[in-house]
């Protein structure tokens, strides 16, 4: 248990440092990257490309193992279809990312630097997650509805 926690702490720290060094915690930098019709800043394309290469090597290495080092089995999503919920969620994520220049990981890393805007973003994200869970509970198929 301690090994898993220590590895998670190291991995999270490396991820946060990488986000900081690549300036992905700067909303203006992210919005400049997303502004392909205006004053486009292509530098984050290199960050994304580098992340893709590192991830590909990591997945290639890990999937050659019979099981993870600190678990009895791999935990992978079972859903393989593109449905309305995935499309709507992806669109909301993209619009929100473009509007404020934050996504969850960089916003958390930005908090370490005293980012007040990141705190507002994360609070709004938590409220949105709560609203979604409430909506999902109200629309669950196992719940009896009254007219």
N, C-alpha and C positions, 0 to 999 in steps of 0.2 A: 504494500500500500504506500509506503514512504517512497519507494522507487518511482511509482506511477506519478505521485504528486510532484516529486523533484523533476522528473522528465517533463511534466506538463508546465511547471514553472519555467524551466529553461527554454522550452519550445515557445511559450508565450512571450518570454523576454526577447528571444531572438526575433520573433515575428514583430513585436512592438518596435524594436530597434530598427528593423528593416523598413517598417512603415515610416518611421521618423527620418531615416537617412534618405529614403526615396522621395520624401516630402509628400507622401500620400495622406498625411494628416493635415495638410494645408488645403482648406476648401477652395481657395483661389486657384491653386495648382491643378486640382482635380477638375474644377469647372473650366479652366483653360484647356484641359485635355478633351473635355466633352464638347467644347464649342468648335465643332468641325467646320461650321459655316462662317465663323468669325476669325478671331485671332487665336488659331489653334496652336496648342503647345504639345508637340508629339513626344516629349520626354517620358511621359508615363507609359507610352506604348512599349518602350524598352524595358521598363520595370515589369509590365505585364508579360512581355515576352520572356524575360529572365525567370519570372515566377513559373511560367509554363514549362520551361526547360527543367528547372529544379523539380517541379512536381512530377513531370514525366519520368525522370530518373528515379525519384522516390517511389512512385507507384510501381515501376518496373522492378525495383529491388524488393519491395515489400511483397508483391504478389508472387514472387518466387518462393516465398516461405510457406510452410504448411499452416502456420498460425502466427498471430502477432507475438512479439516478445513478452508482453505483460498481460496477455489475455488468452482465453482458451479458444476463441474464434474471432473471425473478422465480422464486424458489424457494418453491413452495407445496406442502403435503402433497397426495398423490394419493389417499389413502384417503378414501372418502366414506361409509363404512358405520359403523354403531354396532355393535360386536361385544362379545363377552364381555370381551376384554382391556381395551377402553376403559372399559367399565362397572366392572370390578373396580378398575382403576387409579384411576378417578375417585372411587370409594367410599373406597378407601384414602387418597387424598389428602384428601378431605373429613373423614374420621374423624381423621386425623393433624392436620389444621389445627385442628379443634375441640378435640382433646386438649391440644395444646401451644401453640396460638396463633401458630405460625410456618408460613410456606411459604418456599420457597428464596430468593426475592428479598429479602423483609424480614429473613430470618435473616442474610443476607450484610450487609445494611445495618446490622443490629444489631451485627455483629462490629466495625464501625468505632467503635462506642461502648463497646467492651470487654465485650460481652455473653457471659458464660460459658455461659448456657443455650443461646444460639444456636450456640455451638461444639459442644456436646453434640448438638444437633439435627442440625447439618450432618454430624457424624461418623456419626450413626445413619443419615442419609439416604444417605451414600456407601456404607455397609455394605449397606443395603437395595438400592441400585442394583447393587452387586456380586453379591448373592444372586440378584437377578432375572436378571442376565446369565448367571450360572452355571446357573440353572434353564432359561433359554432355550436355552443351549448343550446341556444334557443332553436337552432335548426337541426339538431341531432335527430336521427331517424328513430331512436329508441324512446323519445319523449312524446308523451301524449299531448296533443294540442287541443285547446278548446276555442271555439269560434266566437 
